[in-house]
């Protein structure tokens, strides 16, 4: 089965101080917030369509990176469901397709333990 990835969706990073990090990305890189939760903010860079999600979390000083996960876009939920079945056939562990903020999402890990998300657009109603 051919990979369903259509592009890059977003990058999520863990930060120690959400307000400071948000201000830095807004003022230094010109990003704008478009989703705000208690401990998370999603920022976008309109010209490039880049999305960065910042989550306030304690960062282990011994960890390699504050990276939370890397997300790739897939065209739709149906394709994501088919890909979940393909991953199962290949023996690749995953959490199944779930709705995350209204979008079909599939979580898995690469061989190094990095969190990878495949995410489809929200279904049209």
Secondary structure, DSSP 4 states (H G I P E B T S, - for coil): ----EEEEEEEEEEES-HHHHHHHHHHHH--EEEEE-SSEEEEEETTTTEEEEEEE-PPPTTSS--EEEEEEEES-HHHHHHHHHHHHHTT--EEEEEEETTEEEEEEE-TT--EEEEEEPPPP-
